[in-house]
């Protein structure tokens, strides 16, 4: 991989600070200068005009109470914009109070994160780091992913950017212990990737290894140096991050999933990528968070990611989404396919993603059993039969066009 295929973001990401108070702006600038570039706006109207003309801005920090156009109005314009880079930009709301009603209203208006005016420098830098340097724009992520996938497809270089499972457990365990000790949040993201055929309901496929490697490498380059990333399965990853706002973690996860799904990575026009991210944090466990183990967090994140992938959902699955999805039926014809040497090798994977059972009746035998009324014997092999008949199903679909 060449050096210019990582992430195309500025050394110092640019932040727009919108606040009518010169003192507040100066305080925020003092917090962030040296690590971020900045632009200032005296009100919401000026901030909006700046966003329109400066595409290099990565994050907006805005007050809620401003003349001409307040923070809520600015948020409304940003989220309703027809320009994707503006519509999707992270917006951090700065408030003088910690009233829950105000926070809820700001989040409903589209705020990515909320901070109080007395926030400490390390906390502010950490949050901005997540939203600016760590996240980049979705378009940049997509382009970088496409470039990496092309390079990896033509390279025999081993992917050594990621933690080994043992190193991940050790380092993520230290992050967790530090978060518990300092009463801060800790988040695990479990990311699972699949391919879905547009004409075959419930059919999922494992992406080519070049794409999986590219996703892993890009994850390593986009998270902070203190965060940990490991490959945990054939097409799945785990990310551990501490001292992070949960909404920021969800925002990052959503961007990653959408970028994977939107990137031009599949040569087959009927195949599309599905990327599901299970998100779990210490805050999910309330008063019992001090006793939660890393293994428990990783397993919950993986289960949520698997649940999302089983329903072919690109996006984040947290507590609320998990409850909603558990009440929906899963298509039992879900299959995994491995692409090797340009050939599609069909295999039913176990729930843990390990191996397959080679001792299965041939498709001809299963069809014969169906004709003989032996459905009970066919049911355990239904997924294999669907896989074997995939070419026939594709031909039928083509003829119906």
Secondary structure, 3 states (H helix, E strand, C coil): CCHHHCCCCCCCCEEEEECCCHHHHHHHHHHHECCEEEEEECCHHHHHHHHHHCCCEEEEEEECCCCCCCHHHHHHHHHHCCCHHHHCCEEEEEECCCCHHHHHHHHHHCCCEEEECCCCHHHHHHHHHHHHHHCCCHHHHHHHHHHHHHHHHCCCCCCCCCECHHHHHHHHHHHHHHHHHCCCCEEEEEEEEEEEECCCCCEEECCCHHHHHHHHHHHHHHCCCCCEEEEEECCEEEEEEECCCHHHHHHHHHHHHHHHHHCCCCCCCCEEEEEEEEEEEHHHHHHHHHHCCHHHHHHHHHHHHHHHHHCCCCEEECHHHHHHHHCCCCCCCCEEEEEECCEEEEECCCCCCCCCCCCCCCHHHHHHHHHCCCHHHHHCCHHHHHHHCHHHHHHHHHHHC
